[in-house]
């Protein structure tokens, strides 16, 4: 009897293995073929996107390079009188022109200068523009970057060679406006931007394929010269191939995950047929492994951000089943921008989990490539819709926070309303019109929404598993329940806040089983010690609010806050009005040490030391004051100390204010100025 039972068991085991192999092997072969096809398709798609983005970036680079030339008032004269040789320009001539601020000199003024000084002016301008071209060449990899003009005979003259190859091997526009070429036997027509006159072509030069972008530099309707950018097509293909290898690796992992989960499903089905308790236990163990694999894809360990003082972040996900369709993501785009993402796949279970893993990879890649939440959602939507045979959809919210200022840009694809928990504990739901969820249709556009996080503010986002949680009476938790939970917890650190909301949901649901995935992500902005912005009047309120917030946190009293406001507005106004001729940036930084609060203004404008200006007090006649004299006098009177240095071609002005301790539990008399 024992031998017969053992033989029967062995027979059943052999049958089970044959059935499993008969299903798994075709699936693996099919998946392998699909992986190869998908990799080829992804290569072509990525190549087209890369070339389009490359030309867009090249046009921006050419415009920036052209702006380096246009920054000089006398640029038409400069291009017309560009000398061939600067060897006879002395250091004395060079330094003399440097002190005259070459950007403001006009062509008529140059005509009145001696020839030697004219040549020195050209050399100074060449040196500055060429260094700018070298910097752009180093930071935007290309084969060639030149500034080119044509003589009366139509011959190309390279004014500036930005570290590229021989400029004789580049496309140049001829005098008729067509884009001709030198030493080239073949020529492919490109596209012309009618608004700028720029042209982009893919062409072959001496047997080498190039992508080329031209941008004319004009004086009115007259074309003076061209900025010419090019990059070898082989280099482009190498870049695309490198990226494709990475994408193929992601695809391989995805298909392996699909095969793994399908194997688990097949095993579960076969073991159910055998009605074996041991098999069911093993299946449950394997589903737990799949769940752990899925959860491991979430950034559930935030150690990499522990050293950050400017923000803190925490997320939590709890699937309703072994695997779920919710996910979140958070990562640094660069040193100053932090990305946040939360999403919810429409279905549940394994199918939703697989689609979730794919959607998470697509959204992250799209945001890294596009930088813009709206553009990233649009790109991800098209990719998800293209591979959506199960007709699922994904609601998603993407956000990029600028860590230096607290400014954020977000886009919402049919997801729940995000929440801002202000530093004083006030709860604000950000309500605005949502765009269509992802994967429902091709060509959708998404709207971006902007805002500012002040120091101590927290962004809290969640999936509908939070607000749709029900109790024993089948009543939903709702946004009101979430708001009450947040009000009872805030202000708290991001982990306590997230866990507190989860505890409130569980308490509300009681013994009612969880039927939807619950996912939450909290991001607290702790502020930055400095802020960089355009020197523009419209940024004055933002700058003032930044400084007063820092000063108030440092313990400044009302009188000191008023002095800081008046002084900073005067200094910022002077920078806006007088520092730049073509616009520029200003950096404002703060520091608080013991009983002193300092404010530092840094700009790259013309050299200006306010401590050397003759203010003359308030009794000096208005018409005899220097530029900014009254404001400088006011600053000298209100600030406890003012100092100036010129460092690295930048004005650095520091104001110091004594911090007067505010009496506690005492009524202090008001102080009028």
Secondary structure, DSSP 8 states (H G I E B T S, - for coil): -HHHHHHHHHHHHHHHHHHHHHHHHHHHHHHHHHHHHHHHHHHHHHHHHHHHHHHHHHHHHHHHHHHHHHTSTTHHHHHHT--S--TT--HHHHHHHHHT-GGG--HHHHHTS-HHHHHHHHHHHHHHHHHHHHHHHHHS--SEEEEEEE-TT--EEEEEE-S-S-GGGS-EE-TTSSEE-SS-S-----EE-TTT--EEEEEEETTEEEEEEEEEEEETTEEEEEEEEEEEHHHHHHHHHHHHHHHHHHHHHHHHHHHHHHHHHHHHHHHHHHT-HHHHHHHHHHHHHHHHHHHHTS----GGGTT-SSEEEEEEEE-SSSS-SEEEEEEEEETTEEEEEEEEESS-HHHHHHHHHHHHHHHHHHHHHH-SHHHHHHHHHHHHHHT-TT---EEEEEEEEETTT-EEEEEEEB----EEE-TTS-EEE-----B--BTSSSS----EEEEE--TT-EEEEE-HHHHT-B-TT--B-HHHHHHHHHHHH-S--HHHHHHHHHHHHHHHHTTS---S-EEEEEEEE---SEEEEES-GGGHHHHHHHHHHHHHHHT--HHHHHHHHHHHHHHHHHIIIII-SS--EEEEEEEEETTEEEEEEEE-SS---GGGS----TTS-GGG--TTHHHHHHHHHHSSEEEEEEETTEEEEEEEEE-----SSS-------
